[in-house]
Amino acid sequence: MLCGCHRTTGANRGFSVALLVPGPISDAGWNAAAYDGLMLIRKRLDAHTAMVQTASPADFADAMRDFAARGFRLVFAHGFEYTDAAISTGRQFPHTIFAVTSGSASSTNVASISFKIEEAAYVEGVIAGGVSKTGVVGAIGGIEIPSLKIAFDGFRRGFLSVRPDGRMLVSYTGNFNDVGAAKEAALALISHRADVIFQDADAAGIGVFEAAAQAHAYAFGIVGNQNDVVPGAVLASAVTSIPQAFLRVATEVKNGTFRTGMIQYGMRDGMVSVVINPRLQSVIPATTIEQAKRAEQLIVDGSINLSQ
C-alpha cells in the first residue's frame, strides 16, 4: 500500500519530478529535507512535482514504475534501501532518471547521491570529546546500514582524536520511526555513563533528544538543523544541504547536462556543515570550538581523510 502525500497531474507537460520517501516528512530531518528539496525544485524550476511515502519494500518498484509510466523525467528515491528497485526499474524506463540518496550503485540512468555526513560527524565527535565529563559517548541508529556505520565511525574518530582514552557505545533500534525505542536506547546508554549522544535515526531521533533532556545529557542533530527540536538537548547539528543538492541535480537533468554515477557531496562543496546551537554554545569550551574549526579546515583541505 502506498501512502500518497501529495500528487500532481499533467506529468507529461513540462518538466516533472517525483520523490519517494521511506518515512514521514514531519521528522525534522532526513525525509523533511527531501521534501524541502522537492518544493525548491517546484519553485525554482517551475516543475510538476509529486511525492509518495512507501509503506514497505514491496512498494518501491511499483511506485517508481508508476511515476516513470506517467512521464516523470526525474525520480528521487530517498534512501539506500531503494537502490535495487531503482536499478531494475531503470532498465524498464531508460528515459527516466532515477536518483537514489545514499545509494550503493549506479547505471546508465540511475545515479547515487551521497553526502559525506561522516565529515560533520567527525567534527561533532571533537565537540563531544571536549564536552563529555565521563569520557563515554553514545551513538544510536535506526537500521545498521553502511551509511550509518560510516557516520558512526567518523564520530568515533573525531571523539578519540581529543579523548584517546574515551569509549563509544553503539545501539541500533531496528527501525527509523519508533521514537519510544530510540528514547529507551538512549536512556540505556546514558545509564552506562554516556553523557553525549550522536544519533542517525530519522524520525526516531526525537526520542534520543527527549532522553538527553530528561537525563541532563546532550545529543547531536543530523541532516537538518535540529538544534531547536527539543530545547536544551541538542549541542549542534550535522547539516546536509539536501535541498540544494536536489535542485542542482534537477537543474542539470532539465538542461540535459546531468551525468549519472556515484556522486558525493561534502564540506568542500559546501553541502555538509556543522551548526552549533547558539543557546548551548556556552556549554562547549572555547578551546573545543577552536579544535572543531581546525578539524573542519583540515577536512576541507584534505589533511583529514575519512575514507581511509
LINCOR-V542835 format. One record per residue. N is the residue number from 0. PHI is phi in whole degrees, -180 to 180 (* if undefined). OMEGA is omega in whole degrees, 0 to 359 (* if undefined). D_CENTER is the distance of its C-alpha to the mean C-alpha in Angstrom with 2 decimals. Layout:
# LINCOR-V542835
{{N,PHI,OMEGA,D_CENTER} {N,PHI,OMEGA,D_CENTER}}
This chain:
# LINCOR-V542835
{{0,*,179,24.97} {1,-101,177,22.57} {2,-99,181,21.45} {3,-78,182,22.04} {4,-93,176,20.27} {5,-172,185,21.83} {6,-124,173,24.06} {7,-144,177,26.25} {8,-112,177,29.41} {9,73,183,30.91} {10,-62,183,28.14} {11,-80,179,30.87} {12,-102,178,31.78} {13,78,182,29.90} {14,-86,185,26.34} {15,-128,184,24.14} {16,-135,179,20.40} {17,-121,182,18.82} {18,-138,170,15.45} {19,-110,176,14.72} {20,-126,182,12.18} {21,-89,183,12.42} {22,-152,184,12.59} {23,-68,179,13.84} {24,-80,176,12.74} {25,-91,187,14.17} {26,-79,180,11.34} {27,59,182,10.78} {28,-148,189,7.00} {29,-54,184,4.84} {30,-73,178,8.33} {31,-62,180,9.99} {32,-65,178,8.24} {33,-65,179,9.33} {34,-63,177,12.63} {35,-60,177,13.13} {36,-63,179,12.86} {37,-63,179,15.43} {38,-66,178,17.62} {39,-66,177,17.60} {40,-63,180,18.78} {41,-60,183,21.41} {42,-73,187,22.66} {43,-79,186,22.77} {44,-109,181,23.88} {45,53,185,25.89} {46,-93,167,24.19} {47,-78,184,24.84} {48,-130,175,21.64} {49,-154,181,20.91} {50,-145,175,18.20} {51,-143,173,18.39} {52,-96,181,16.61} {53,-82,183,17.63} {54,-89,182,19.32} {55,-157,179,19.70} {56,-56,180,19.51} {57,-63,182,22.97} {58,-86,190,21.73} {59,-57,184,19.38} {60,-67,180,22.21} {61,-60,181,24.31} {62,-65,179,21.87} {63,-65,179,21.35} {64,-63,180,25.13} {65,-61,180,25.82} {66,-65,181,23.91} {67,-64,180,25.37} {68,-65,180,28.82} {69,-86,173,28.68} {70,92,178,28.23} {71,-68,184,24.65} {72,-79,184,24.18} {73,-137,178,20.40} {74,-126,173,18.10} {75,-90,176,14.30} {76,-117,196,13.13} {77,-91,176,9.49} {78,159,178,8.92} {79,-50,187,10.72} {80,-66,181,13.42} {81,-86,189,14.75} {82,-56,185,15.91} {83,-61,180,19.47} {84,-65,179,20.15} {85,-66,180,19.17} {86,-62,182,21.48} {87,-70,180,24.30} {88,-69,179,24.09} {89,-60,178,23.93} {90,-65,182,27.32} {91,-78,184,28.80} {92,-129,186,27.62} {93,-67,182,27.90} {94,-95,176,27.91} {95,-105,175,24.43} {96,-93,176,21.37} {97,-112,180,18.39} {98,-120,183,14.98} {99,-102,178,12.52} {100,-74,183,8.85} {101,62,180,8.53} {102,-69,184,12.17} {103,-114,181,14.95} {104,-157,177,17.85} {105,-143,178,19.34} {106,-152,183,22.74} {107,-56,181,25.02} {108,-127,177,23.03} {109,-124,178,19.62} {110,-114,172,16.94} {111,-109,180,13.82} {112,-115,180,11.22} {113,-124,180,8.96} {114,-118,181,7.63} {115,-78,181,9.50} {116,-64,178,7.28} {117,-62,178,10.42} {118,-68,176,12.43} {119,-68,178,11.19} {120,-63,178,11.30} {121,-60,180,14.83} {122,-63,177,15.86} {123,-64,175,14.82} {124,-63,176,16.86} {125,-61,179,19.70} {126,-63,179,19.60} {127,-60,180,19.65} {128,-63,180,22.60} {129,-82,183,24.49} {130,-92,186,23.93} {131,-60,177,24.48} {132,-94,183,28.08} {133,-94,185,28.17} {134,79,179,26.53} {135,-123,177,24.33} {136,-124,181,20.58} {137,-128,174,18.27} {138,-140,182,14.89} {139,-125,179,13.87} {140,-125,176,11.62} {141,-80,178,11.96} {142,-101,183,13.24} {143,-75,179,14.10} {144,-116,185,12.48} {145,-53,184,12.59} {146,-63,178,9.02} {147,-70,180,9.21} {148,-63,178,12.71} {149,-67,179,12.06} {150,-64,180,9.83} {151,-63,179,12.63} {152,-66,177,15.21} {153,-62,178,14.14} {154,-61,180,14.46} {155,-60,181,17.70} {156,-65,177,19.12} {157,-66,179,18.64} {158,-62,182,20.21} {159,-71,178,23.05} {160,-66,178,23.77} {161,-114,177,25.23} {162,-132,185,26.09} {163,-61,179,27.39} {164,-98,183,29.08} {165,-80,178,26.07} {166,-129,177,24.50} {167,-124,179,21.01} {168,-102,184,20.82} {169,-123,178,18.13} {170,-142,174,17.83} {171,-116,183,16.07} {172,-88,180,16.86} {173,98,175,16.88} {174,-159,185,14.73} {175,-108,186,11.79} {176,-122,185,14.22} {177,-86,181,17.08} {178,-62,180,17.08} {179,-63,180,20.47} {180,-66,179,19.60} {181,-67,178,16.79} {182,-64,179,19.35} {183,-62,179,22.00} {184,-65,180,20.06} {185,-66,179,19.38} {186,-64,178,23.06} {187,-66,178,24.13} {188,-66,179,22.45} {189,-63,178,23.95} {190,-67,175,27.28} {191,-100,170,27.08} {192,84,175,26.91} {193,-69,181,23.20} {194,-115,173,23.05} {195,-139,186,19.57} {196,-128,172,16.47} {197,-93,180,12.95} {198,-131,173,10.69} {199,-140,190,7.58} {200,-132,179,9.13} {201,55,184,7.72} {202,-61,181,11.13} {203,-69,181,13.02} {204,-58,178,11.65} {205,-59,178,14.39} {206,-64,177,16.86} {207,-66,179,15.94} {208,-63,180,16.58} {209,-63,179,19.77} {210,-66,180,20.97} {211,-62,179,20.53} {212,-64,181,22.49} {213,-66,186,25.07} {214,-100,180,25.69} {215,59,174,25.65} {216,-112,180,22.79} {217,-131,180,19.63} {218,-138,177,15.89} {219,-121,174,12.80} {220,-86,181,10.06} {221,-150,179,6.39} {222,74,176,4.18} {223,-106,175,7.66} {224,-78,183,11.07} {225,-103,186,11.89} {226,-61,183,15.10} {227,-108,183,17.41} {228,-63,174,16.03} {229,-127,185,18.61} {230,-53,175,21.16} {231,85,186,22.10} {232,-109,191,19.33} {233,-103,181,16.38} {234,-70,183,17.52} {235,-164,178,14.71} {236,-125,172,11.08} {237,-87,189,8.80} {238,-102,173,8.06} {239,-109,182,6.68} {240,-86,181,9.37} {241,-59,179,8.07} {242,-58,180,11.40} {243,-67,178,13.46} {244,-66,177,12.28} {245,-60,180,13.07} {246,-63,180,16.29} {247,-62,180,17.22} {248,-63,183,17.00} {249,-63,179,18.88} {250,-62,180,21.43} {251,-68,177,22.21} {252,-64,181,22.57} {253,-62,182,24.87} {254,-83,180,26.85} {255,78,182,27.22} {256,-109,185,25.83} {257,-74,177,22.56} {258,-121,180,22.60} {259,-72,181,20.52} {260,149,178,19.38} {261,-94,187,16.59} {262,-97,180,14.97} {263,-124,175,12.99} {264,-122,180,12.03} {265,-150,181,12.17} {266,-61,182,14.13} {267,-63,179,17.25} {268,-86,186,16.15} {269,77,183,15.16} {270,-97,178,11.62} {271,-133,181,10.17} {272,-154,175,12.08} {273,-115,179,13.02} {274,-113,179,14.62} {275,-75,178,17.27} {276,-72,183,18.45} {277,-60,180,21.95} {278,-73,181,23.39} {279,-117,183,22.76} {280,-60,181,23.33} {281,-67,178,26.81} {282,-73,184,25.49} {283,-91,178,24.26} {284,-57,181,27.31} {285,-58,179,28.06} {286,-66,179,28.34} {287,-70,177,24.83} {288,-62,177,23.46} {289,-66,177,25.52} {290,-62,180,24.23} {291,-65,178,20.60} {292,-63,179,21.67} {293,-64,179,23.59} {294,-63,178,20.72} {295,-58,181,18.66} {296,-65,179,21.75} {297,-67,176,22.35} {298,-70,181,18.94} {299,-63,182,19.56} {300,-87,174,23.09} {301,90,181,22.27} {302,-69,172,24.20} {303,-106,181,21.27} {304,-116,186,19.93} {305,-84,176,17.22} {306,-86,181,17.86} {307,-96,*,21.24}}
